[in-house]
Amino acid sequence: MSKEDVLRYGAPGEHALHLCVDMQRMFAEGTEWKMPWLERVLPNIIEITSAHSERTLFTRFIPAQKPGQGVGMWRHYYERWSAMTIDELGADMIGLVPDLARFVPPARIFNKHAYSPWTGTDLHRQLRGAGVDTIIITGGETDVCVLATVLGAVDWGFRVILVTDALCSSADQTHDAMMNVYMNRFGEQVETVSTDTLLGSWAGNARARTVS
């Protein structure tokens, strides 16, 4: 929970979107990238998604097909993490965890091949085209893909709300350090609140258009 746990700019409007980052089987099950406390925050993400499934977009990190694929340092990355390529993992492991997959549709999926969902994609165009002005972020990892998602959203000028008890990482130390950065260094551009505070303010019958 943040120091204040308040929405400084008021309740999310009807053009808010819940963007849930990379809650996939390969991070939840027995792989080299497993996040041990994903299960701890999953109930909060389920609660938010259940209240706003039509306003939820799930990102999925899609790894290389086989070891050594990728451009530049990504090639070295997938040599190091060869066990996490699709050929080694199996395609099913890139899917959402089952408790979230059941919300699709009306929730939607957006695939990406890098930490940031904004790089080399038309995500910004899609969201602006749907009238989205506020992005509510959950998922993992706090200090990697969530970080890239937050920074891109800030750069594009979206209002950013980070749900503190709906985030997870595989490293407590860097999770805590990153939360301190979100709350202090980005205090004017990132609001940090709990699930209860968010859902107490974000009405469950948002009427904004869904992302196309």
C-alpha positions as CSV (number, residue, x, y, z in Angstrom):
1,M,0.0,0.0,0.0
2,S,1.2,3.5,-0.8
3,K,2.0,6.1,1.8
4,E,-1.3,7.9,1.2
5,D,-3.4,5.3,-0.7
6,V,-5.6,7.9,-2.3
7,L,-6.5,8.7,-5.9
8,R,-5.2,12.3,-6.1
9,Y,-6.9,13.1,-9.3
10,G,-10.3,11.5,-8.4
11,A,-12.1,8.4,-9.4
12,P,-11.1,6.8,-12.7
13,G,-13.5,7.9,-15.4
14,E,-15.4,5.9,-18.0
15,H,-12.3,6.0,-20.3
16,A,-10.1,4.1,-17.9
17,L,-8.5,0.8,-18.9
18,H,-7.1,-2.0,-16.7
19,L,-3.8,-3.2,-18.2
20,C,-2.6,-6.4,-16.6
21,V,1.0,-7.2,-17.4
22,D,2.2,-10.7,-18.3
23,M,0.2,-12.9,-15.8
24,Q,1.2,-16.0,-17.8
25,R,1.7,-19.7,-17.0
26,M,5.4,-19.5,-17.6
27,F,5.7,-17.1,-14.7
28,A,3.3,-19.0,-12.4
29,E,4.5,-22.6,-12.9
30,G,7.7,-24.5,-12.3
31,T,10.0,-22.7,-14.8
32,E,13.2,-20.7,-14.5
33,W,11.1,-17.5,-14.6
34,K,8.6,-18.5,-11.9
35,M,7.5,-15.6,-9.7
36,P,7.0,-17.2,-6.3
37,W,4.4,-14.7,-5.0
38,L,2.4,-14.4,-8.2
39,E,-0.3,-16.4,-6.4
40,R,-0.3,-13.9,-3.5
41,V,-1.5,-11.0,-5.7
42,L,-3.6,-13.1,-8.2
43,P,-6.8,-12.8,-6.1
44,N,-6.6,-9.0,-6.3
45,I,-6.1,-9.0,-10.0
46,I,-9.0,-11.4,-10.4
47,E,-11.2,-9.0,-8.4
48,I,-10.3,-6.0,-10.5
49,T,-10.7,-8.0,-13.7
50,S,-14.0,-9.5,-12.6
51,A,-15.4,-6.0,-11.9
52,H,-14.1,-4.6,-15.3
53,S,-13.5,-7.5,-17.7
54,E,-14.7,-5.5,-20.6
55,R,-12.2,-2.8,-19.7
56,T,-9.2,-5.2,-19.2
57,L,-6.3,-5.8,-21.6
58,F,-3.8,-8.6,-20.8
59,T,-0.3,-8.3,-22.2
60,R,1.6,-11.5,-22.9
61,F,5.4,-11.6,-23.2
62,I,6.2,-13.8,-26.2
63,P,9.7,-15.3,-26.0
64,A,11.8,-16.4,-29.0
65,Q,10.8,-19.6,-30.7
66,K,14.2,-21.3,-30.2
67,P,17.5,-20.5,-28.5
68,G,19.7,-17.9,-30.2
69,Q,16.9,-16.1,-32.0
70,G,16.5,-12.4,-31.7
71,V,18.3,-9.2,-32.7
72,G,21.4,-7.9,-30.9
73,M,21.4,-8.6,-27.2
74,W,18.1,-10.4,-27.4
75,R,20.0,-13.2,-29.2
76,H,22.4,-13.5,-26.3
77,Y,19.4,-13.3,-23.9
78,Y,17.8,-16.4,-25.4
79,E,21.1,-18.2,-25.4
80,R,21.2,-17.6,-21.7
81,W,17.5,-18.4,-21.2
82,S,17.3,-21.2,-23.7
83,A,14.9,-23.2,-21.5
84,M,12.4,-20.3,-21.8
85,T,12.0,-20.4,-25.5
86,I,8.8,-21.6,-27.0
87,D,10.3,-24.8,-28.4
88,E,11.6,-25.7,-25.0
89,L,8.6,-24.5,-22.9
90,G,5.8,-25.5,-25.1
91,A,3.4,-23.0,-26.6
92,D,0.7,-23.5,-23.9
93,M,3.0,-21.9,-21.3
94,I,2.8,-18.5,-22.9
95,G,-0.9,-18.5,-22.1
96,L,-2.6,-16.6,-19.3
97,V,-3.0,-18.3,-16.0
98,P,-6.3,-20.1,-16.1
99,D,-8.0,-17.9,-13.5
100,L,-7.5,-14.9,-15.8
101,A,-7.9,-16.6,-19.2
102,R,-11.6,-17.3,-18.3
103,F,-12.2,-13.5,-18.7
104,V,-11.2,-13.5,-22.4
105,P,-13.5,-12.4,-24.0
106,P,-14.7,-9.8,-23.2
107,A,-11.2,-9.0,-21.8
108,R,-8.6,-8.8,-24.6
109,I,-5.0,-10.0,-25.1
110,F,-2.1,-8.0,-26.5
111,N,1.1,-9.8,-27.4
112,K,4.6,-8.2,-27.2
113,H,8.1,-9.5,-27.8
114,A,10.0,-7.1,-25.5
115,Y,9.5,-5.8,-22.0
116,S,7.6,-2.8,-23.2
117,P,4.2,-3.1,-24.9
118,W,4.8,0.2,-26.5
119,T,7.9,-0.7,-28.6
120,G,7.2,-1.7,-32.2
121,T,3.5,-2.0,-31.6
122,D,0.4,0.1,-32.3
123,L,-0.9,-0.1,-28.7
124,H,-0.9,3.7,-28.3
125,R,-2.9,4.1,-31.4
126,Q,-5.4,1.5,-30.3
127,L,-5.9,3.0,-26.8
128,R,-6.2,6.6,-28.1
129,G,-8.6,5.4,-30.8
130,A,-10.8,3.8,-28.1
131,G,-10.7,7.1,-26.0
132,V,-8.6,5.6,-23.2
133,D,-7.1,8.3,-21.0
134,T,-6.2,6.4,-17.8
135,I,-4.3,3.2,-17.5
136,I,-4.6,1.1,-14.3
137,I,-1.7,-1.3,-14.1
138,T,-1.4,-4.7,-12.4
139,G,0.8,-7.8,-13.0
140,G,4.5,-8.5,-13.1
141,E,7.3,-8.0,-12.8
142,T,7.3,-4.8,-10.8
143,D,10.9,-4.0,-11.8
144,V,10.9,-5.2,-15.4
145,C,7.9,-5.4,-17.6
146,V,5.7,-3.4,-15.3
147,L,8.4,-0.7,-15.2
148,A,8.6,-0.6,-19.0
149,T,4.8,-0.4,-19.2
150,V,4.6,2.4,-16.7
151,L,7.3,4.5,-18.3
152,G,5.8,4.2,-21.7
153,A,2.3,5.2,-20.4
154,V,3.9,8.2,-18.7
155,D,5.7,9.2,-21.8
156,W,2.5,9.0,-23.9
157,G,0.7,11.2,-21.4
158,F,-1.8,8.7,-19.9
159,R,-2.9,9.0,-16.3
160,V,-1.2,6.1,-14.6
161,I,-2.6,4.3,-11.6
162,L,-0.5,1.5,-10.1
163,V,-2.3,-1.0,-7.9
164,T,0.3,-1.8,-5.2
165,D,-1.1,-5.1,-3.9
166,A,-1.7,-6.4,-7.4
167,L,2.0,-6.4,-8.5
168,C,4.5,-9.1,-8.2
169,S,8.2,-9.8,-8.8
170,S,10.7,-12.6,-8.3
171,A,13.0,-10.4,-6.2
172,D,11.7,-8.7,-3.1
173,Q,14.6,-6.2,-2.8
174,T,14.2,-4.8,-6.3
175,H,10.4,-4.8,-6.0
176,D,10.6,-2.7,-2.9
177,A,13.2,-0.4,-4.4
178,M,11.0,0.1,-7.5
179,M,7.9,0.8,-5.5
180,N,9.9,3.6,-3.7
181,V,10.8,5.0,-7.1
182,Y,7.1,4.9,-8.3
183,M,5.9,6.6,-5.1
184,N,8.5,9.3,-4.9
185,R,10.4,10.0,-8.1
186,F,7.2,9.6,-10.2
187,G,4.9,11.0,-7.5
188,E,3.2,13.5,-9.9
189,Q,2.7,11.1,-12.8
190,V,2.0,7.7,-11.0
191,E,-0.7,7.2,-8.4
192,T,-0.2,4.2,-6.2
193,V,-3.2,2.7,-4.5
194,S,-4.5,-0.5,-3.1
195,T,-7.1,-2.8,-4.7
196,D,-9.7,-1.7,-2.2
197,T,-9.2,1.9,-2.8
198,L,-9.3,1.5,-6.6
199,L,-12.5,-0.6,-6.6
200,G,-14.1,1.7,-4.1
201,S,-13.8,4.5,-6.6
202,W,-14.0,2.8,-10.0
203,A,-17.6,2.0,-10.8
204,G,-18.2,-1.4,-12.1
205,N,-20.4,-0.3,-15.0
206,A,-17.9,1.8,-17.0
207,R,-19.5,2.7,-20.3
208,A,-16.4,3.6,-22.3
209,R,-15.8,1.9,-25.6
210,T,-13.6,-1.2,-25.4
211,V,-10.3,-1.4,-27.2
212,S,-10.6,-2.4,-30.8
